[in-house]
Amino acid sequence: MLVNLSVWQSLESLKAYVYQSLHGEFFIKRRKWFERYQGEHFCMWWVPAGYLPTVEEGKAKLEYLALYGDSPECFTFVKPYLAPNLVV
């Protein structure tokens, strides 16, 4: 299992990295290197500044997304949610 968990300051900066940087070329070629995963493999959620989510939390968010779809709890680029007012 390959786990990638990262924290970004904005949806815009993440989207630019994923689709408009050198990463985008690798993103396109990923099907050559990895088997197609049958299930949710990517989601986003808002966290307070300085907070570091865990792998277990990431797994729970993916399960939530699979059950309920995009929501303020976790979402994808298809239907992003604005950041709530998080207490730091």
PDB file with SEQRES, HELIX, SHEET and CRYST1 records, atoms N, CA, C and O in Angstrom:
SEQRES   1 A   88  MET LEU VAL ASN LEU SER VAL TRP GLN SER LEU GLU SER          
SEQRES   2 A   88  LEU LYS ALA TYR VAL TYR GLN SER LEU HIS GLY GLU PHE          
SEQRES   3 A   88  PHE ILE LYS ARG ARG LYS TRP PHE GLU ARG TYR GLN GLY          
SEQRES   4 A   88  GLU HIS PHE CYS MET TRP TRP VAL PRO ALA GLY TYR LEU          
SEQRES   5 A   88  PRO THR VAL GLU GLU GLY LYS ALA LYS LEU GLU TYR LEU          
SEQRES   6 A   88  ALA LEU TYR GLY ASP SER PRO GLU CYS PHE THR PHE VAL          
SEQRES   7 A   88  LYS PRO TYR LEU ALA PRO ASN LEU VAL VAL                      
HELIX    1 AA1 LEU A   11  GLN A   20  1                                  10    
HELIX    2 AA2 LEU A   22  TRP A   33  1                                  12    
HELIX    3 AA3 VAL A   55  TYR A   68  1                                  14    
CRYST1    1.000    1.000    1.000  90.00  90.00  90.00 P 1           1          
ATOM      1  N   MET A   1       0.842  -1.170   0.000  1.00  0.00           N  
ATOM      2  CA  MET A   1       0.000   0.000   0.000  1.00  0.00           C  
ATOM      3  C   MET A   1       0.892   1.240   0.000  1.00  0.00           C  
ATOM      4  O   MET A   1       1.874   1.309   0.740  1.00  0.00           O  
ATOM      5  N   LEU A   2       0.549   2.197  -0.818  1.00  0.00           N  
ATOM      6  CA  LEU A   2       1.264   3.459  -0.904  1.00  0.00           C  
ATOM      7  C   LEU A   2       0.400   4.538  -0.279  1.00  0.00           C  
ATOM      8  O   LEU A   2      -0.752   4.715  -0.674  1.00  0.00           O  
ATOM      9  N   VAL A   3       0.941   5.263   0.693  1.00  0.00           N  
ATOM     10  CA  VAL A   3       0.206   6.325   1.369  1.00  0.00           C  
ATOM     11  C   VAL A   3       0.916   7.646   1.112  1.00  0.00           C  
ATOM     12  O   VAL A   3       2.129   7.756   1.291  1.00  0.00           O  
ATOM     13  N   ASN A   4       0.162   8.632   0.696  1.00  0.00           N  
ATOM     14  CA  ASN A   4       0.687   9.985   0.485  1.00  0.00           C  
ATOM     15  C   ASN A   4      -0.235  10.936   1.220  1.00  0.00           C  
ATOM     16  O   ASN A   4      -1.415  11.047   0.886  1.00  0.00           O  
ATOM     17  N   LEU A   5       0.289  11.612   2.203  1.00  0.00           N  
ATOM     18  CA  LEU A   5      -0.494  12.532   3.017  1.00  0.00           C  
ATOM     19  C   LEU A   5       0.273  13.843   3.079  1.00  0.00           C  
ATOM     20  O   LEU A   5       1.410  13.872   3.550  1.00  0.00           O  
ATOM     21  N   SER A   6      -0.331  14.924   2.611  1.00  0.00           N  
ATOM     22  CA  SER A   6       0.350  16.210   2.635  1.00  0.00           C  
ATOM     23  C   SER A   6      -0.616  17.307   3.062  1.00  0.00           C  
ATOM     24  O   SER A   6      -1.833  17.157   2.956  1.00  0.00           O  
ATOM     25  N   VAL A   7      -0.061  18.402   3.541  1.00  0.00           N  
ATOM     26  CA  VAL A   7      -0.854  19.533   4.023  1.00  0.00           C  
ATOM     27  C   VAL A   7      -0.534  20.738   3.150  1.00  0.00           C  
ATOM     28  O   VAL A   7       0.633  21.054   2.918  1.00  0.00           O  
ATOM     29  N   TRP A   8      -1.584  21.415   2.664  1.00  0.00           N  
ATOM     30  CA  TRP A   8      -1.444  22.569   1.781  1.00  0.00           C  
ATOM     31  C   TRP A   8      -2.178  23.759   2.387  1.00  0.00           C  
ATOM     32  O   TRP A   8      -3.108  23.588   3.175  1.00  0.00           O  
ATOM     33  N   GLN A   9      -1.757  24.965   2.015  1.00  0.00           N  
ATOM     34  CA  GLN A   9      -2.396  26.170   2.540  1.00  0.00           C  
ATOM     35  C   GLN A   9      -3.651  26.554   1.788  1.00  0.00           C  
ATOM     36  O   GLN A   9      -4.489  27.282   2.319  1.00  0.00           O  
ATOM     37  N   SER A  10      -3.801  26.076   0.552  1.00  0.00           N  
ATOM     38  CA  SER A  10      -4.987  26.447  -0.220  1.00  0.00           C  
ATOM     39  C   SER A  10      -5.282  25.390  -1.281  1.00  0.00           C  
ATOM     40  O   SER A  10      -4.400  24.640  -1.698  1.00  0.00           O  
ATOM     41  N   LEU A  11      -6.536  25.353  -1.702  1.00  0.00           N  
ATOM     42  CA  LEU A  11      -6.915  24.466  -2.808  1.00  0.00           C  
ATOM     43  C   LEU A  11      -6.202  24.884  -4.083  1.00  0.00           C  
ATOM     44  O   LEU A  11      -5.784  24.039  -4.874  1.00  0.00           O  
ATOM     45  N   GLU A  12      -6.065  26.187  -4.279  1.00  0.00           N  
ATOM     46  CA  GLU A  12      -5.448  26.705  -5.494  1.00  0.00           C  
ATOM     47  C   GLU A  12      -3.990  26.251  -5.620  1.00  0.00           C  
ATOM     48  O   GLU A  12      -3.554  25.858  -6.703  1.00  0.00           O  
ATOM     49  N   SER A  13      -3.238  26.305  -4.519  1.00  0.00           N  
ATOM     50  CA  SER A  13      -1.833  25.886  -4.586  1.00  0.00           C  
ATOM     51  C   SER A  13      -1.712  24.379  -4.821  1.00  0.00           C  
ATOM     52  O   SER A  13      -0.827  23.942  -5.556  1.00  0.00           O  
ATOM     53  N   LEU A  14      -2.575  23.591  -4.217  1.00  0.00           N  
ATOM     54  CA  LEU A  14      -2.559  22.146  -4.452  1.00  0.00           C  
ATOM     55  C   LEU A  14      -2.927  21.840  -5.899  1.00  0.00           C  
ATOM     56  O   LEU A  14      -2.261  21.037  -6.552  1.00  0.00           O  
ATOM     57  N   LYS A  15      -3.972  22.468  -6.397  1.00  0.00           N  
ATOM     58  CA  LYS A  15      -4.417  22.225  -7.769  1.00  0.00           C  
ATOM     59  C   LYS A  15      -3.329  22.620  -8.774  1.00  0.00           C  
ATOM     60  O   LYS A  15      -3.101  21.910  -9.753  1.00  0.00           O  
ATOM     61  N   ALA A  16      -2.666  23.736  -8.535  1.00  0.00           N  
ATOM     62  CA  ALA A  16      -1.578  24.162  -9.416  1.00  0.00           C  
ATOM     63  C   ALA A  16      -0.453  23.126  -9.405  1.00  0.00           C  
ATOM     64  O   ALA A  16       0.094  22.798 -10.458  1.00  0.00           O  
ATOM     65  N   TYR A  17      -0.108  22.615  -8.234  1.00  0.00           N  
ATOM     66  CA  TYR A  17       0.939  21.603  -8.138  1.00  0.00           C  
ATOM     67  C   TYR A  17       0.542  20.321  -8.875  1.00  0.00           C  
ATOM     68  O   TYR A  17       1.329  19.772  -9.646  1.00  0.00           O  
ATOM     69  N   VAL A  18      -0.666  19.859  -8.635  1.00  0.00           N  
ATOM     70  CA  VAL A  18      -1.110  18.591  -9.214  1.00  0.00           C  
ATOM     71  C   VAL A  18      -1.189  18.658 -10.735  1.00  0.00           C  
ATOM     72  O   VAL A  18      -0.757  17.730 -11.418  1.00  0.00           O  
ATOM     73  N   TYR A  19      -1.734  19.743 -11.267  1.00  0.00           N  
ATOM     74  CA  TYR A  19      -2.042  19.788 -12.699  1.00  0.00           C  
ATOM     75  C   TYR A  19      -1.127  20.686 -13.536  1.00  0.00           C  
ATOM     76  O   TYR A  19      -1.082  20.528 -14.756  1.00  0.00           O  
ATOM     77  N   GLN A  20      -0.391  21.629 -12.915  1.00  0.00           N  
ATOM     78  CA  GLN A  20       0.356  22.597 -13.721  1.00  0.00           C  
ATOM     79  C   GLN A  20       1.864  22.570 -13.480  1.00  0.00           C  
ATOM     80  O   GLN A  20       2.585  23.404 -14.027  1.00  0.00           O  
ATOM     81  N   SER A  21       2.343  21.649 -12.689  1.00  0.00           N  
ATOM     82  CA  SER A  21       3.780  21.538 -12.441  1.00  0.00           C  
ATOM     83  C   SER A  21       4.290  20.250 -13.086  1.00  0.00           C  
ATOM     84  O   SER A  21       3.539  19.537 -13.751  1.00  0.00           O  
ATOM     85  N   LEU A  22       5.554  19.969 -12.885  1.00  0.00           N  
ATOM     86  CA  LEU A  22       6.136  18.719 -13.377  1.00  0.00           C  
ATOM     87  C   LEU A  22       5.369  17.512 -12.846  1.00  0.00           C  
ATOM     88  O   LEU A  22       5.300  16.477 -13.510  1.00  0.00           O  
ATOM     89  N   HIS A  23       4.792  17.642 -11.653  1.00  0.00           N  
ATOM     90  CA  HIS A  23       3.989  16.557 -11.080  1.00  0.00           C  
ATOM     91  C   HIS A  23       2.884  16.132 -12.033  1.00  0.00           C  
ATOM     92  O   HIS A  23       2.554  14.948 -12.108  1.00  0.00           O  
ATOM     93  N   GLY A  24       2.312  17.076 -12.759  1.00  0.00           N  
ATOM     94  CA  GLY A  24       1.225  16.770 -13.688  1.00  0.00           C  
ATOM     95  C   GLY A  24       1.604  15.741 -14.728  1.00  0.00           C  
ATOM     96  O   GLY A  24       0.780  14.906 -15.102  1.00  0.00           O  
ATOM     97  N   GLU A  25       2.850  15.785 -15.207  1.00  0.00           N  
ATOM     98  CA  GLU A  25       3.303  14.802 -16.187  1.00  0.00           C  
ATOM     99  C   GLU A  25       3.326  13.402 -15.583  1.00  0.00           C  
ATOM    100  O   GLU A  25       2.951  12.432 -16.241  1.00  0.00           O  
ATOM    101  N   PHE A  26       3.762  13.300 -14.342  1.00  0.00           N  
ATOM    102  CA  PHE A  26       3.782  12.002 -13.666  1.00  0.00           C  
ATOM    103  C   PHE A  26       2.362  11.543 -13.337  1.00  0.00           C  
ATOM    104  O   PHE A  26       2.053  10.353 -13.397  1.00  0.00           O  
ATOM    105  N   PHE A  27       1.511  12.495 -12.991  1.00  0.00           N  
ATOM    106  CA  PHE A  27       0.113  12.186 -12.695  1.00  0.00           C  
ATOM    107  C   PHE A  27      -0.554  11.534 -13.902  1.00  0.00           C  
ATOM    108  O   PHE A  27      -1.313  10.576 -13.753  1.00  0.00           O  
ATOM    109  N   ILE A  28      -0.276  12.044 -15.076  1.00  0.00           N  
ATOM    110  CA  ILE A  28      -0.850  11.489 -16.308  1.00  0.00           C  
ATOM    111  C   ILE A  28      -0.340  10.067 -16.551  1.00  0.00           C  
ATOM    112  O   ILE A  28      -1.093   9.213 -17.018  1.00  0.00           O  
ATOM    113  N   LYS A  29       0.920   9.810 -16.242  1.00  0.00           N  
ATOM    114  CA  LYS A  29       1.541   8.501 -16.506  1.00  0.00           C  
ATOM    115  C   LYS A  29       1.303   7.473 -15.407  1.00  0.00           C  
ATOM    116  O   LYS A  29       1.765   6.338 -15.524  1.00  0.00           O  
ATOM    117  N   ARG A  30       0.597   7.839 -14.348  1.00  0.00           N  
ATOM    118  CA  ARG A  30       0.451   6.943 -13.196  1.00  0.00           C  
ATOM    119  C   ARG A  30      -0.156   5.600 -13.554  1.00  0.00           C  
ATOM    120  O   ARG A  30       0.152   4.604 -12.899  1.00  0.00           O  
ATOM    121  N   ARG A  31      -1.001   5.536 -14.563  1.00  0.00           N  
ATOM    122  CA  ARG A  31      -1.638   4.269 -14.953  1.00  0.00           C  
ATOM    123  C   ARG A  31      -0.610   3.253 -15.472  1.00  0.00           C  
ATOM    124  O   ARG A  31      -0.853   2.047 -15.434  1.00  0.00           O  
ATOM    125  N   LYS A  32       0.524   3.738 -15.949  1.00  0.00           N  
ATOM    126  CA  LYS A  32       1.581   2.835 -16.419  1.00  0.00           C  
ATOM    127  C   LYS A  32       2.292   2.161 -15.245  1.00  0.00           C  
ATOM    128  O   LYS A  32       2.822   1.060 -15.391  1.00  0.00           O  
ATOM    129  N   TRP A  33       2.306   2.806 -14.102  1.00  0.00           N  
ATOM    130  CA  TRP A  33       3.095   2.334 -12.966  1.00  0.00           C  
ATOM    131  C   TRP A  33       2.272   1.667 -11.876  1.00  0.00           C  
ATOM    132  O   TRP A  33       2.790   0.846 -11.119  1.00  0.00           O  
ATOM    133  N   PHE A  34       0.994   2.013 -11.792  1.00  0.00           N  
ATOM    134  CA  PHE A  34       0.164   1.507 -10.697  1.00  0.00           C  
ATOM    135  C   PHE A  34      -1.086   0.834 -11.245  1.00  0.00           C  
ATOM    136  O   PHE A  34      -1.632   1.244 -12.270  1.00  0.00           O  
ATOM    137  N   GLU A  35      -1.525  -0.193 -10.555  1.00  0.00           N  
ATOM    138  CA  GLU A  35      -2.807  -0.817 -10.896  1.00  0.00           C  
ATOM    139  C   GLU A  35      -3.915   0.155 -10.529  1.00  0.00           C  
ATOM    140  O   GLU A  35      -3.776   0.948  -9.597  1.00  0.00           O  
ATOM    141  N   ARG A  36      -5.005   0.091 -11.263  1.00  0.00           N  
ATOM    142  CA  ARG A  36      -6.143   0.957 -10.967  1.00  0.00           C  
ATOM    143  C   ARG A  36      -6.755   0.525  -9.636  1.00  0.00           C  
ATOM    144  O   ARG A  36      -7.084  -0.645  -9.439  1.00  0.00           O  
ATOM    145  N   TYR A  37      -6.897   1.466  -8.752  1.00  0.00           N  
ATOM    146  CA  TYR A  37      -7.442   1.187  -7.424  1.00  0.00           C  
ATOM    147  C   TYR A  37      -8.963   1.268  -7.471  1.00  0.00           C  
ATOM    148  O   TYR A  37      -9.519   2.246  -7.970  1.00  0.00           O  
ATOM    149  N   GLN A  38      -9.624   0.261  -6.962  1.00  0.00           N  
ATOM    150  CA  GLN A  38     -11.082   0.216  -6.947  1.00  0.00           C  
ATOM    151  C   GLN A  38     -11.601   0.808  -5.647  1.00  0.00           C  
ATOM    152  O   GLN A  38     -11.849   0.074  -4.690  1.00  0.00           O  
ATOM    153  N   GLY A  39     -11.762   2.075  -5.601  1.00  0.00           N  
ATOM    154  CA  GLY A  39     -12.239   2.736  -4.398  1.00  0.00           C  
ATOM    155  C   GLY A  39     -11.727   4.161  -4.366  1.00  0.00           C  
ATOM    156  O   GLY A  39     -11.027   4.612  -5.272  1.00  0.00           O  
ATOM    157  N   GLU A  40     -12.081   4.841  -3.327  1.00  0.00           N  
ATOM    158  CA  GLU A  40     -11.602   6.212  -3.167  1.00  0.00           C  
ATOM    159  C   GLU A  40     -10.112   6.186  -2.863  1.00  0.00           C  
ATOM    160  O   GLU A  40      -9.649   5.385  -2.052  1.00  0.00           O  
ATOM    161  N   HIS A  41      -9.380   7.053  -3.507  1.00  0.00           N  
ATOM    162  CA  HIS A  41      -7.935   7.095  -3.279  1.00  0.00           C  
ATOM    163  C   HIS A  41      -7.432   8.509  -2.985  1.00  0.00           C  
ATOM    164  O   HIS A  41      -6.244   8.704  -2.729  1.00  0.00           O  
ATOM    165  N   PHE A  42      -8.318   9.480  -3.021  1.00  0.00           N  
ATOM    166  CA  PHE A  42      -7.912  10.865  -2.808  1.00  0.00           C  
ATOM    167  C   PHE A  42      -9.058  11.644  -2.178  1.00  0.00           C  
ATOM    168  O   PHE A  42     -10.203  11.548  -2.620  1.00  0.00           O  
ATOM    169  N   CYS A  43      -8.745  12.406  -1.158  1.00  0.00           N  
ATOM    170  CA  CYS A  43      -9.728  13.337  -0.602  1.00  0.00           C  
ATOM    171  C   CYS A  43      -8.995  14.461   0.108  1.00  0.00           C  
ATOM    172  O   CYS A  43      -7.807  14.354   0.414  1.00  0.00           O  
ATOM    173  N   MET A  44      -9.712  15.525   0.361  1.00  0.00           N  
ATOM    174  CA  MET A  44      -9.162  16.682   1.059  1.00  0.00           C  
ATOM    175  C   MET A  44     -10.098  17.054   2.194  1.00  0.00           C  
ATOM    176  O   MET A  44     -11.296  16.775   2.146  1.00  0.00           O  
ATOM    177  N   TRP A  45      -9.535  17.689   3.219  1.00  0.00           N  
ATOM    178  CA  TRP A  45     -10.341  18.243   4.301  1.00  0.00           C  
ATOM    179  C   TRP A  45      -9.537  19.354   4.935  1.00  0.00           C  
ATOM    180  O   TRP A  45      -8.310  19.387   4.842  1.00  0.00           O  
ATOM    181  N   TRP A  46     -10.234  20.252   5.572  1.00  0.00           N  
ATOM    182  CA  TRP A  46      -9.592  21.407   6.196  1.00  0.00           C  
ATOM    183  C   TRP A  46      -9.130  21.071   7.605  1.00  0.00           C  
ATOM    184  O   TRP A  46      -9.826  20.391   8.359  1.00  0.00           O  
ATOM    185  N   VAL A  47      -7.939  21.561   7.949  1.00  0.00           N  
ATOM    186  CA  VAL A  47      -7.395  21.391   9.293  1.00  0.00           C  
ATOM    187  C   VAL A  47      -6.877  22.746   9.776  1.00  0.00           C  
ATOM    188  O   VAL A  47      -6.549  23.609   8.962  1.00  0.00           O  
ATOM    189  N   PRO A  48      -6.804  22.935  11.085  1.00  0.00           N  
ATOM    190  CA  PRO A  48      -6.244  24.182  11.617  1.00  0.00           C  
ATOM    191  C   PRO A  48      -4.758  24.309  11.265  1.00  0.00           C  
ATOM    192  O   PRO A  48      -4.069  23.304  11.092  1.00  0.00           O  
ATOM    193  N   ALA A  49      -4.280  25.525  11.164  1.00  0.00           N  
ATOM    194  CA  ALA A  49      -2.859  25.780  10.907  1.00  0.00           C  
ATOM    195  C   ALA A  49      -2.008  25.059  11.944  1.00  0.00           C  
ATOM    196  O   ALA A  49      -2.303  25.101  13.138  1.00  0.00           O  
ATOM    197  N   GLY A  50      -0.963  24.406  11.487  1.00  0.00           N  
ATOM    198  CA  GLY A  50      -0.049  23.707  12.383  1.00  0.00           C  
ATOM    199  C   GLY A  50      -0.450  22.282  12.717  1.00  0.00           C  
ATOM    200  O   GLY A  50       0.342  21.548  13.308  1.00  0.00           O  
ATOM    201  N   TYR A  51      -1.651  21.873  12.358  1.00  0.00           N  
ATOM    202  CA  TYR A  51      -2.132  20.529  12.660  1.00  0.00           C  
ATOM    203  C   TYR A  51      -1.565  19.542  11.643  1.00  0.00           C  
ATOM    204  O   TYR A  51      -1.537  19.835  10.447  1.00  0.00           O  
ATOM    205  N   LEU A  52      -1.120  18.390  12.100  1.00  0.00           N  
ATOM    206  CA  LEU A  52      -0.622  17.343  11.211  1.00  0.00           C  
ATOM    207  C   LEU A  52      -1.536  16.129  11.289  1.00  0.00           C  
ATOM    208  O   LEU A  52      -1.529  15.415  12.293  1.00  0.00           O  
ATOM    209  N   PRO A  53      -2.323  15.883  10.243  1.00  0.00           N  
ATOM    210  CA  PRO A  53      -3.221  14.725  10.255  1.00  0.00           C  
ATOM    211  C   PRO A  53      -2.435  13.413  10.220  1.00  0.00           C  
ATOM    212  O   PRO A  53      -1.289  13.368   9.773  1.00  0.00           O  
ATOM    213  N   THR A  54      -3.069  12.367  10.696  1.00  0.00           N  
ATOM    214  CA  THR A  54      -2.445  11.044  10.730  1.00  0.00           C  
ATOM    215  C   THR A  54      -2.908  10.205   9.545  1.00  0.00           C  
ATOM    216  O   THR A  54      -3.898  10.523   8.886  1.00  0.00           O  
ATOM    217  N   VAL A  55      -2.175   9.133   9.289  1.00  0.00           N  
ATOM    218  CA  VAL A  55      -2.576   8.193   8.243  1.00  0.00           C  
ATOM    219  C   VAL A  55      -3.931   7.592   8.583  1.00  0.00           C  
ATOM    220  O   VAL A  55      -4.768   7.415   7.698  1.00  0.00           O  
ATOM    221  N   GLU A  56      -4.159   7.278   9.851  1.00  0.00           N  
ATOM    222  CA  GLU A  56      -5.444   6.711  10.268  1.00  0.00           C  
ATOM    223  C   GLU A  56      -6.590   7.695   9.982  1.00  0.00           C  
ATOM    224  O   GLU A  56      -7.668   7.295   9.540  1.00  0.00           O  
ATOM    225  N   GLU A  57      -6.343   8.963  10.238  1.00  0.00           N  
ATOM    226  CA  GLU A  57      -7.357   9.984   9.942  1.00  0.00           C  
ATOM    227  C   GLU A  57      -7.626  10.039   8.436  1.00  0.00           C  
ATOM    228  O   GLU A  57      -8.775  10.158   8.011  1.00  0.00           O  
ATOM    229  N   GLY A  58      -6.573   9.953   7.639  1.00  0.00           N  
ATOM    230  CA  GLY A  58      -6.732   9.938   6.192  1.00  0.00           C  
ATOM    231  C   GLY A  58      -7.563   8.762   5.712  1.00  0.00           C  
ATOM    232  O   GLY A  58      -8.419   8.915   4.841  1.00  0.00           O  
ATOM    233  N   LYS A  59      -7.313   7.588   6.280  1.00  0.00           N  
ATOM    234  CA  LYS A  59      -8.104   6.402   5.927  1.00  0.00           C  
ATOM    235  C   LYS A  59      -9.569   6.601   6.284  1.00  0.00           C  
ATOM    236  O   LYS A  59     -10.454   6.241   5.508  1.00  0.00           O  
ATOM    237  N   ALA A  60      -9.830   7.173   7.456  1.00  0.00           N  
ATOM    238  CA  ALA A  60     -11.210   7.420   7.882  1.00  0.00           C  
ATOM    239  C   ALA A  60     -11.904   8.412   6.948  1.00  0.00           C  
ATOM    240  O   ALA A  60     -13.086   8.260   6.640  1.00  0.00           O  
ATOM    241  N   LYS A  61     -11.171   9.416   6.505  1.00  0.00           N  
ATOM    242  CA  LYS A  61     -11.753  10.406   5.576  1.00  0.00           C  
ATOM    243  C   LYS A  61     -12.088   9.755   4.235  1.00  0.00           C  
ATOM    244  O   LYS A  61     -13.134  10.040   3.653  1.00  0.00           O  
ATOM    245  N   LEU A  62     -11.208   8.886   3.745  1.00  0.00           N  
ATOM    246  CA  LEU A  62     -11.493   8.180   2.491  1.00  0.00           C  
ATOM    247  C   LEU A  62     -12.735   7.311   2.619  1.00  0.00           C  
ATOM    248  O   LEU A  62     -13.559   7.261   1.706  1.00  0.00           O  
ATOM    249  N   GLU A  63     -12.871   6.624   3.757  1.00  0.00           N  
ATOM    250  CA  GLU A  63     -14.060   5.800   3.989  1.00  0.00           C  
ATOM    251  C   GLU A  63     -15.321   6.669   4.033  1.00  0.00           C  
ATOM    252  O   GLU A  63     -16.360   6.297   3.489  1.00  0.00           O  
ATOM    253  N   TYR A  64     -15.218   7.812   4.679  1.00  0.00           N  
ATOM    254  CA  TYR A  64     -16.351   8.739   4.760  1.00  0.00           C  
ATOM    255  C   TYR A  64     -16.745   9.218   3.355  1.00  0.00           C  
ATOM    256  O   TYR A  64     -17.928   9.265   3.016  1.00  0.00           O  
ATOM    257  N   LEU A  65     -15.750   9.569   2.554  1.00  0.00           N  
ATOM    258  CA  LEU A  65     -16.018  10.014   1.194  1.00  0.00           C  
ATOM    259  C   LEU A  65     -16.702   8.916   0.384  1.00  0.00           C  
ATOM    260  O   LEU A  65     -17.630   9.191  -0.376  1.00  0.00           O  
ATOM    261  N   ALA A  66     -16.249   7.680   0.543  1.00  0.00           N  
ATOM    262  CA  ALA A  66     -16.853   6.560  -0.176  1.00  0.00           C  
ATOM    263  C   ALA A  66     -18.315   6.366   0.203  1.00  0.00           C  
ATOM    264  O   ALA A  66     -19.142   6.022  -0.641  1.00  0.00           O  
ATOM    265  N   LEU A  67     -18.627   6.588   1.473  1.00  0.00           N  
ATOM    266  CA  LEU A  67     -20.006   6.394   1.946  1.00  0.00           C  
ATOM    267  C   LEU A  67     -20.932   7.561   1.602  1.00  0.00           C  
ATOM    268  O   LEU A  67     -22.082   7.348   1.220  1.00  0.00           O  
ATOM    269  N   TYR A  68     -20.434   8.795   1.736  1.00  0.00           N  
ATOM    270  CA  TYR A  68     -21.315   9.966   1.669  1.00  0.00           C  
ATOM    271  C   TYR A  68     -21.017  10.933   0.527  1.00  0.00           C  
ATOM    272  O   TYR A  68     -21.792  11.860   0.289  1.00  0.00           O  
ATOM    273  N   GLY A  69     -19.916  10.734  -0.177  1.00  0.00           N  
ATOM    274  CA  GLY A  69     -19.556  11.647  -1.252  1.00  0.00           C  
ATOM    275  C   GLY A  69     -18.993  12.947  -0.710  1.00  0.00           C  
ATOM    276  O   GLY A  69     -18.754  13.086   0.490  1.00  0.00           O  
ATOM    277  N   ASP A  70     -18.784  13.895  -1.609  1.00  0.00           N  
ATOM    278  CA  ASP A  70     -18.230  15.189  -1.224  1.00  0.00           C  
ATOM    279  C   ASP A  70     -19.127  15.883  -0.208  1.00  0.00           C  
ATOM    280  O   ASP A  70     -20.345  15.949  -0.374  1.00  0.00           O  
ATOM    281  N   SER A  71     -18.504  16.396   0.845  1.00  0.00           N  
ATOM    282  CA  SER A  71     -19.220  17.097   1.902  1.00  0.00           C  
ATOM    283  C   SER A  71     -18.224  18.012   2.610  1.00  0.00           C  
ATOM    284  O   SER A  71     -17.029  17.946   2.324  1.00  0.00           O  
ATOM    285  N   PRO A  72     -18.681  18.853   3.516  1.00  0.00           N  
ATOM    286  CA  PRO A  72     -17.715  19.667   4.269  1.00  0.00           C  
ATOM    287  C   PRO A  72     -16.727  18.825   5.083  1.00  0.00           C  
ATOM    288  O   PRO A  72     -15.644  19.297   5.427  1.00  0.00           O  
ATOM    289  N   GLU A  73     -17.099  17.587   5.387  1.00  0.00           N  
ATOM    290  CA  GLU A  73     -16.226  16.679   6.149  1.00  0.00           C  
ATOM    291  C   GLU A  73     -14.975  16.297   5.358  1.00  0.00           C  
ATOM    292  O   GLU A  73     -13.872  16.279   5.904  1.00  0.00           O  
ATOM    293  N   CYS A  74     -15.151  15.994   4.077  1.00  0.00           N  
ATOM    294  CA  CYS A  74     -14.055  15.701   3.157  1.00  0.00           C  
ATOM    295  C   CYS A  74     -14.599  15.787   1.736  1.00  0.00           C  
ATOM    296  O   CYS A  74     -15.784  15.553   1.498  1.00  0.00           O  
ATOM    297  N   PHE A  75     -13.729  16.120   0.807  1.00  0.00           N  
ATOM    298  CA  PHE A  75     -14.196  16.443  -0.542  1.00  0.00           C  
ATOM    299  C   PHE A  75     -13.087  16.216  -1.557  1.00  0.00           C  
ATOM    300  O   PHE A  75     -11.956  15.883  -1.202  1.00  0.00           O  
ATOM    301  N   THR A  76     -13.430  16.401  -2.824  1.00  0.00           N  
ATOM    302  CA  THR A  76     -12.484  16.269  -3.930  1.00  0.00           C  
ATOM    303  C   THR A  76     -12.485  17.571  -4.730  1.00  0.00           C  
ATOM    304  O   THR A  76     -13.212  18.509  -4.404  1.00  0.00           O  
ATOM    305  N   PHE A  77     -11.664  17.617  -5.778  1.00  0.00           N  
ATOM    306  CA  PHE A  77     -11.649  18.783  -6.647  1.00  0.00           C  
ATOM    307  C   PHE A  77     -12.978  18.951  -7.384  1.00  0.00           C  
ATOM    308  O   PHE A  77     -13.305  20.055  -7.820  1.00  0.00           O  
ATOM    309  N   VAL A  78     -13.749  17.870  -7.527  1.00  0.00           N  
ATOM    310  CA  VAL A  78     -15.032  17.938  -8.234  1.00  0.00           C  
ATOM    311  C   VAL A  78     -16.000  18.881  -7.520  1.00  0.00           C  
ATOM    312  O   VAL A  78     -16.687  19.675  -8.163  1.00  0.00           O  
ATOM    313  N   LYS A  79     -16.052  18.792  -6.187  1.00  0.00           N  
ATOM    314  CA  LYS A  79     -16.950  19.643  -5.418  1.00  0.00           C  
ATOM    315  C   LYS A  79     -16.232  20.124  -4.152  1.00  0.00           C  
ATOM    316  O   LYS A  79     -16.488  19.624  -3.057  1.00  0.00           O  
ATOM    317  N   PRO A  80     -15.338  21.094  -4.314  1.00  0.00           N  
ATOM    318  CA  PRO A  80     -14.588  21.576  -3.138  1.00  0.00           C  
ATOM    319  C   PRO A  80     -15.455  22.414  -2.211  1.00  0.00           C  
ATOM    320  O   PRO A  80     -16.420  23.041  -2.647  1.00  0.00           O  
ATOM    321  N   TYR A  81     -15.114  22.421  -0.963  1.00  0.00           N  
ATOM    322  CA  TYR A  81     -15.814  23.210   0.058  1.00  0.00           C  
ATOM    323  C   TYR A  81     -14.862  24.270   0.597  1.00  0.00           C  
ATOM    324  O   TYR A  81     -13.667  24.016   0.754  1.00  0.00           O  
ATOM    325  N   LEU A  82     -15.385  25.440   0.876  1.00  0.00           N  
ATOM    326  CA  LEU A  82     -14.583  26.521   1.438  1.00  0.00           C  
ATOM    327  C   LEU A  82     -14.132  26.171   2.846  1.00  0.00           C  
ATOM    328  O   LEU A  82     -14.793  25.419   3.562  1.00  0.00           O  
ATOM    329  N   ALA A  83     -13.008  26.725   3.219  1.00  0.00           N  
ATOM    330  CA  ALA A  83     -12.474  26.488   4.564  1.00  0.00           C  
ATOM    331  C   ALA A  83     -13.390  27.106   5.609  1.00  0.00           C  
ATOM    332  O   ALA A  83     -13.797  28.260   5.470  1.00  0.00           O  
ATOM    333  N   PRO A  84     -13.715  26.366   6.640  1.00  0.00           N  
ATOM    334  CA  PRO A  84     -14.487  26.944   7.739  1.00  0.00           C  
ATOM    335  C   PRO A  84     -13.579  27.861   8.563  1.00  0.00           C  
ATOM    336  O   PRO A  84     -12.362  27.855   8.378  1.00  0.00           O  
ATOM    337  N   ASN A  85     -14.148  28.623   9.443  1.00  0.00           N  
ATOM    338  CA  ASN A  85     -13.337  29.443  10.339  1.00  0.00           C  
ATOM    339  C   ASN A  85     -12.732  28.529  11.391  1.00  0.00           C  
ATOM    340  O   ASN A  85     -13.389  28.168  12.367  1.00  0.00           O  
ATOM    341  N   LEU A  86     -11.489  28.162  11.187  1.00  0.00           N  
ATOM    342  CA  LEU A  86     -10.817  27.233  12.093  1.00  0.00           C  
ATOM    343  C   LEU A  86     -10.111  27.997  13.194  1.00  0.00           C  
ATOM    344  O   LEU A  86      -9.476  29.022  12.946  1.00  0.00           O  
ATOM    345  N   VAL A  87     -10.224  27.497  14.403  1.00  0.00           N  
ATOM    346  CA  VAL A  87      -9.539  28.101  15.549  1.00  0.00           C  
ATOM    347  C   VAL A  87      -8.138  27.533  15.593  1.00  0.00           C  
ATOM    348  O   VAL A  87      -7.961  26.315  15.578  1.00  0.00           O  
ATOM    349  N   VAL A  88      -7.152  28.390  15.646  1.00  0.00           N  
ATOM    350  CA  VAL A  88      -5.754  27.950  15.659  1.00  0.00           C  
ATOM    351  C   VAL A  88      -5.268  27.779  17.080  1.00  0.00           C  
ATOM    352  O   VAL A  88      -4.113  27.413  17.298  1.00  0.00           O  
TER     353      VAL A  88                                                      
END                                                                             
